[in-house]
């Protein structure tokens, strides 16, 4: 058993007028003792009305406050939140999600029960209102797109992992390994968790901890979100010596690179080109098969069409971004 710990919830945000209210409302519905809770929103000087919404919550609830983040960047916001709070446990929250009524208490309970340094749960994805939004929700959480990221694909067992969505940390972790790397515009949480594991820290995924994530559903926004995430996984090498890469990160890179190799084979010998084309054809067969299966499972066969497009956007975008990230590091080092 443990005494009720004080929990600091830190929420980086910028222009979240469509998301911030439902996020905060879900936290307010949580069953955790509000006397042991502080919610801190670190706002990047939003211009869309987000700040006015936050101010209304601050006036109504004494344990909610807003801190300005003129530099806008998320890692800076996270570090401001860590430094400006003193609670025993620090919980990062994403404004693009809503959280189960027992989310906070389950995280706190799990920290002690599993002797974890960081704990998180399953990030279910909202399926939206139309066929395209539903397809985005399915693809983001599908193993064919997410690989072995269990917080996205799901798990039936509590297990140790290399990262979780958002994360609920013991404050002692920051005293031990420092705070988030402010040079990493993206992947700062992944880099931090890699440092945590390297220092013999324990990251736990508990599937009983649940939240619902609202993804970016416009094609342009989805492409940008996927592309930038992949780019920074590789480009981060310029700012940290921590290894964040695993086999799953190289698969899209190799896949896209194989297209270039196939083209070269065609230029040298069309027969060799046709042979080299077989893995690419196999990919499209698998993508189509997976999409058809998901369409049948979700009782809408027409889902297969946007899903095929989204799988391609995910894999090709990730691969191209990975290549760009590697070359960016090389060019910066030479420069």
C-alpha positions in Angstrom: 0.0 0.0 0.0 1.1 3.6 -0.4 -0.1 7.1 0.7 -1.9 9.1 -2.0 0.9 10.7 -4.0 0.7 14.2 -5.4 0.4 14.0 -9.2 1.4 16.8 -11.7 -0.3 16.5 -15.1 1.6 18.5 -17.7 -0.1 19.3 -21.0 1.9 21.0 -23.8 -0.5 22.7 -26.2 -0.6 25.1 -29.1 -3.8 26.0 -31.0 -5.9 23.1 -29.6 -9.3 24.9 -29.6 -11.0 21.7 -31.0 -9.4 19.3 -28.5 -8.5 21.0 -25.2 -12.0 21.1 -23.6 -12.7 17.4 -24.1 -9.2 16.5 -22.9 -9.6 18.6 -19.7 -13.2 17.3 -19.2 -12.0 13.7 -19.3 -9.3 14.5 -16.7 -11.8 16.3 -14.4 -14.0 13.2 -14.6 -11.2 11.1 -13.2 -11.7 9.5 -9.8 -8.3 10.6 -8.5 -8.4 12.8 -5.3 -8.3 16.4 -6.7 -6.6 17.6 -3.5 -3.5 15.6 -4.6 -3.7 16.8 -8.2 -2.3 19.7 -10.2 -3.0 20.2 -13.9 -0.5 22.5 -15.7 -1.1 23.5 -19.3 2.0 24.9 -21.0 0.7 26.9 -23.9 2.8 28.0 -26.9 1.0 31.4 -27.1 -2.0 30.0 -29.0 -3.9 32.3 -31.3 -7.1 30.3 -32.0 -8.9 30.8 -28.7 -7.3 28.0 -26.8 -6.0 30.3 -24.2 -9.4 31.7 -23.4 -10.8 28.2 -22.9 -7.9 27.4 -20.6 -8.5 30.5 -18.6 -12.1 29.6 -17.9 -11.0 26.2 -16.5 -8.3 27.9 -14.4 -11.0 30.3 -12.9 -13.3 27.4 -12.1 -10.7 24.9 -10.7 -7.9 26.0 -8.4 -5.7 23.1 -9.3 -5.5 24.0 -13.0 -3.1 26.7 -14.2 -1.5 27.9 -17.4 2.1 28.7 -18.1 3.3 30.5 -21.2 5.8 28.9 -23.6 6.9 31.6 -26.0 9.3 29.2 -27.8 6.3 26.9 -28.6 8.4 23.7 -28.9 7.0 20.7 -27.1 10.2 19.5 -25.3 10.6 23.0 -23.9 7.0 22.9 -22.7 7.5 19.5 -21.1 10.6 20.7 -19.2 8.8 23.9 -18.1 6.1 21.6 -16.6 8.6 19.4 -14.9 10.5 22.3 -13.4 7.4 24.3 -12.4 5.8 21.4 -10.4 6.9 19.5 -7.3 4.6 16.5 -7.2 5.8 13.0 -6.5 4.6 11.8 -9.9 4.7 13.6 -13.3 2.2 12.6 -15.9 2.5 13.8 -19.5 -0.9 14.2 -21.2 -1.6 14.8 -24.9 -4.3 17.3 -25.8 -5.4 15.1 -28.8 -6.9 12.4 -26.5 -9.5 11.8 -23.9 -8.8 9.6 -20.8 -10.7 6.9 -19.0 -12.2 7.9 -15.7 -9.6 5.7 -13.8 -6.7 6.7 -16.0 -4.8 8.7 -13.4 -5.4 6.3 -10.5 -4.5 3.2 -12.7 -1.2 4.9 -13.7 -0.4 5.8 -10.1 -1.3 2.3 -8.8 0.8 0.7 -11.6 3.8 2.8 -10.8 4.0 1.2 -7.3 2.5 -2.2 -8.1 5.0 -3.0 -10.9 7.9 -0.9 -9.5 7.9 1.1 -12.7 9.8 4.3 -13.5 7.4 5.0 -16.3 4.0 3.5 -17.1 1.4 3.9 -19.8 -1.5 2.0 -21.4 -3.3 1.4 -24.6 -4.0 4.3 -26.9 -7.2 3.4 -28.7 -7.8 5.4 -31.9 -11.0 7.3 -32.6 -12.7 6.0 -35.8 -14.2 9.4 -36.8 -17.4 10.1 -38.7 -16.8 9.0 -42.3 -15.1 6.1 -44.1 -11.8 8.0 -44.5 -11.6 8.9 -40.8 -12.5 5.3 -39.8 -9.7 4.0 -42.1 -7.2 6.3 -40.5 -8.2 5.1 -37.0 -7.8 1.5 -38.1 -4.5 1.9 -39.9 -2.7 3.9 -37.1 -3.4 1.0 -34.7 -2.8 -1.9 -37.2 0.4 -4.0 -36.9 1.0 -3.6 -40.6 1.6 0.1 -40.0 2.6 0.2 -36.3 4.8 -2.8 -36.1 5.3 -3.9 -32.5 4.3 -0.6 -30.9 2.0 -2.3 -28.3 0.5 0.9 -27.0 -1.0 1.2 -30.5 -1.7 -2.3 -31.5 -2.9 -3.6 -28.1 -1.9 -6.2 -25.6 -3.6 -8.6 -23.2 -0.7 -8.7 -20.7 1.2 -6.3 -18.6 4.7 -6.1 -20.0 8.0 -4.2 -20.1 8.4 -2.1 -23.2 10.8 0.5 -24.7 8.2 3.3 -24.8 4.6 4.1 -24.0 2.1 6.8 -25.1 2.6 10.0 -23.1 4.0 8.4 -19.9 3.6 8.6 -16.2 6.9 9.1 -14.4 8.4 9.0 -11.0 9.9 12.4 -10.4 13.1 10.7 -9.2 13.6 9.7 -12.9 14.3 13.3 -13.9 16.6 13.8 -11.0 18.5 10.8 -12.2 18.8 11.1 -16.0 17.8 14.7 -16.6 14.9 16.2 -18.5 13.8 16.1 -22.2 16.2 17.0 -24.9 15.1 20.4 -26.1 16.8 20.1 -29.4 14.5 17.3 -30.5 11.4 18.9 -32.0 9.9 15.4 -32.4 10.8 12.0 -30.8 11.9 13.7 -27.5 9.8 11.2 -25.5 11.3 8.3 -27.3 14.9 9.6 -26.7 14.1 10.2 -23.1 12.7 6.6 -22.6 15.7 5.2 -24.4 17.9 7.0 -21.8 15.7 5.7 -19.1 16.1 2.1 -20.2 19.9 2.5 -20.6 20.0 3.6 -17.0 18.2 0.4 -15.9 14.9 2.1 -15.7 11.7 0.1 -16.1 8.9 1.1 -18.5 5.7 -0.8 -18.2 2.6 -1.1 -20.4 -0.6 -1.9 -18.6 -3.5 -2.7 -20.9 -6.0 -1.8 -18.3 -4.9 1.9 -18.6 -6.9 3.3 -21.5 -7.3 6.5 -23.5 -8.8 7.4 -26.9 -6.6 9.3 -29.4 -7.9 11.7 -32.1 -5.6 11.4 -35.1 -4.9 13.9 -37.8 -7.3 12.7 -40.6 -6.6 15.1 -43.4 -4.2 13.6 -46.0 -1.8 16.5 -45.7 -1.8 16.5 -41.9 -1.5 12.7 -41.8 1.5 12.7 -44.2 3.2 15.5 -42.3 2.7 13.8 -38.9 4.1 10.5 -40.2 6.9 12.1 -42.2 8.2 14.3 -39.4 8.1 11.5 -36.9 10.2 9.3 -39.1 12.6 12.0 -40.1 13.3 12.9 -36.5 14.0 9.4 -35.5 17.0 9.4 -37.8 17.9 13.1 -37.7 18.0 13.0 -33.9 21.4 11.4 -34.2 22.7 14.9 -34.7 21.6 15.9 -31.2 22.0 12.8 -29.1 24.2 9.7 -28.8 21.3 7.7 -27.5 20.2 4.9 -29.8 16.5 5.1 -30.6 16.5 2.8 -33.6 15.2 -0.7 -33.9 14.7 -3.1 -36.8 11.2 -1.9 -37.4 12.5 1.6 -38.2 14.7 0.3 -41.0 12.0 -1.7 -42.8 10.3 1.2 -44.6 13.7 2.7 -45.4 14.9 -0.6 -47.0 11.5 -0.9 -48.8 11.8 2.5 -50.4 15.5 2.0 -51.2 14.6 -1.2 -53.0 12.5 0.8 -55.5 15.7 2.6 -56.5 17.6 -0.6 -56.8 14.8 -2.1 -58.9 15.0 0.9 -61.3 18.7 0.4 -61.6 18.2 -3.3 -62.4 15.7 -2.3 -65.1 18.2 0.1 -66.7 20.9 -2.7 -66.7 18.7 -5.6 -67.7 14.9 -5.6 -67.9 14.8 -9.3 -66.9 16.7 -8.5 -63.7 14.3 -5.6 -63.2 11.3 -7.8 -63.4 12.8 -10.1 -60.8 13.6 -7.2 -58.5 10.1 -6.0 -58.9 8.6 -9.1 -57.2 9.1 -7.9 -53.6 7.3 -4.6 -54.5 4.4 -6.5 -56.1 4.3 -8.7 -53.0 4.0 -5.6 -50.8 1.0 -4.4 -52.7 -0.6 -7.9 -52.5 -0.1 -8.0 -48.7 -1.4 -4.4 -48.3 -4.5 -5.2 -50.4 -5.1 -8.5 -48.5 -4.7 -6.8 -45.1 -7.1 -4.0 -46.2 -9.7 -6.5 -47.4 -9.5 -8.5 -44.2 -9.9 -5.3 -42.1 -12.8 -4.2 -44.2 -14.6 -7.5 -43.7 -13.8 -7.5 -40.0 -15.3 -4.0 -39.7 -18.3 -4.9 -41.8 -17.5 -2.4 -44.5 -15.6 -3.8 -47.5 -15.2 -0.3 -49.0 -12.7 0.5 -46.2 -10.2 -1.4 -48.2 -9.7 1.5 -50.7 -8.7 4.2 -48.2 -6.7 1.7 -46.1 -4.6 0.7 -49.1 -3.8 4.4 -49.7 -3.1 5.0 -46.0 -0.8 2.0 -45.7 1.2 3.3 -48.8 1.3 6.9 -47.4 2.6 5.4 -44.1 5.3 3.1 -45.5 6.5 5.3 -48.4 6.4 8.4 -46.3 8.3 6.8 -43.4 10.9 5.4 -45.8 11.5 8.7 -47.7 11.7 10.6 -44.4 14.2 8.1 -43.0 16.4 8.5 -46.0 16.1 12.3 -45.8 17.0 12.1 -42.0 20.1 10.1 -42.7 21.4 12.4 -45.4 20.6 15.5 -43.3 22.8 14.2 -40.6 25.6 13.4 -43.0 25.4 16.9 -44.7 25.3 18.7 -41.3 28.4 16.7 -40.1 30.3 17.6 -43.3 29.2 21.2 -43.1 
